[in-house]
């Protein structure tokens, strides 16, 4: 059984998708938030999952917060730490401590649009497709080896909310898939590329643009 700790900052819908996937061989050991008002904590508690809050505002520095957070995480002996809408930039020390067992989801087709305000920036750039990426976390923000991506069209009239909602549907599909692959021991990282062992032929995750596009 692999222990998984999920970190959230707010709504926690990706955490919810991973919990609901009930991945064989995976145990969600804890859901930890950096904000006491993170809505997702209620869902986790309701499902009998241990919850903790490590409030970043209670710490004088990023380093002090990350150290306190790592101490709580390590209390659950995690095989995998999953960032699911965890809106904190992490120190190198934290990232290196969890090297190879720290996943993140970002709402863009990385390496395009790392950082904040991704949907707004994608719309302003006039891209015709957008999407989402699950990747291993490395010290450079949103730059780690890519596990899976999903593509959605950008449609005429889209605003930030419409695009975010279309992307989120795909996030709920690909994040449980990435976690399942990890738990099955099927991910191997070579340099910047991730191989999925025994993957069926064809692309790992994408949606077909509308006819005529
Ligand atoms: C998701 O869209 C996730 O990709 C994004 O925050 C949202 C969290 O939603 N993460 C980032 O922007 C990280 N840079 P959720 O709380 O409902 O899972």
Boltz pocket constraint, residues with backbone or C-beta under 6 A from the ligand:
constraints:
  - pocket:
      binder: B
      contacts: [[A, 8], [A, 9], [A, 10], [A, 11], [A, 12], [A, 13], [A, 14], [A, 15], [A, 84], [A, 85], [A, 86], [A, 87], [A, 105], [A, 106], [A, 107], [A, 115], [A, 168], [A, 171]]
      max_distance: 6.0
